[in-house]
């Protein structure tokens, strides 16, 4: 998906960020880590997901460059990879909340996606 050292276009970078946020669990992981660094077992319990599921989501977020793993003895702590992301997530959340539910009706909760005509 993403290789460090490879120059990506701004569109590719935003698409990668969009992919990371496209899953509600990954979004919840980012918001939890925005509050405080965490350990996988505790994060899994906090978010109500299995450890395996959380591990997969953390791997995706790490590959996207959004979270970093910090070894601590036998444990690994996860945190937001860049301090600017704390502010960016808050700003993005504020903009989306200000736009309201009507801004993207095809993705409203409980609404099935409509088929697109060829």
N, C-alpha and C positions, 0 to 999 in steps of 0.2 A: 504494500500500500504506500509506504513512505520510506524513503531511504535518506538518512542524514547525509549531508554533503552534496546531495543532488539539488540543483537549483530548480525550484518549482515556481510556476507563474502565480501571480496573486489569485487567479481563479482556482488553481489547483489547491492552494493553501486554504482558501475559504471552503472548497468542497471537502477537504480533509476535516476541517473543523466542523462542518455541517454533518459529516458522517459520524463524527464522535458524539455530537449532540442528538443525532437522530434516534437513538435508543433511550427510552425513559430511564432505564437503570443506569446507563453511563452518565446521563445528565444528573441523576441523583448522587452518583459517586462524586462527580465534580463539585456539586454544591456542598456535599459533606466534607470533602477535602478543602474546600474554600473556608469552611469554619475552623478546621483543625486537621493536621496530619493524622493518619490512621493506619492501623494494622489490618490486614485482610480479614482475620477471624472476627474482629470487632466490627469492621465495616459491614461484613456479610450479615451479622446479627442485627446491626442497626438498620440496615436496609431491607431485611427480611428476604434475603436471597441465599442460595447455597454458596458454599465456599468456592466450588468449581465455577459456578456462574460468575461470581465476583472476580475470580482469577482471570477468566476470559475477558471480562470488561476492562480490568486493569491492564491487561496485555494490549488491548486495542488502544486505550488511552495513552499508554506508554509509547506505543509505536507511532501514535500521532504527535508525540512530543508534548502532550498536555500534562502528564503526571510523571514524576520521577520516583524511583525506588531508592531507598537509603538503607543499606545493610546495617543492622544493629545486633551484633553477636549472631545468634541463631535466628533472629527475627528480621523481617523487612518492613520498614515503615514507608508508606506512600504519602506523597505531598504534591501540591500543585508545582509544576516544573519551573514556572516563572512567576515572580511576584506580580507582574503586570496582569497576569491572568485573573488574579483576585478581583481587581478593579474591572477588567473587561467582562467577566461573568456577571458582576453586579450591574454594570451599565447595560449589557445585553438583556438581562432579565427585566430591568426597568423599562427599556424600550418596548419589549414584547408585551409586558403587562399594560403599558400605557396604550398600546395599539388596540387592545381589547380582543375579545373572542371573534368579532365579526371580520377581522382582517384576513383570516384564512379559513373560510367556512368549510372548504373541502377536507381540512384536517381537524375539524372540531371533534372532541371526544364523543364516541358513540356513533359517529357517522361513517358509514361504509364508503370507501372510495368509489367514485363513479367511473364507469368504463370510458375510455377515450376513443372516439371514432377515428378510424384510420384515415 
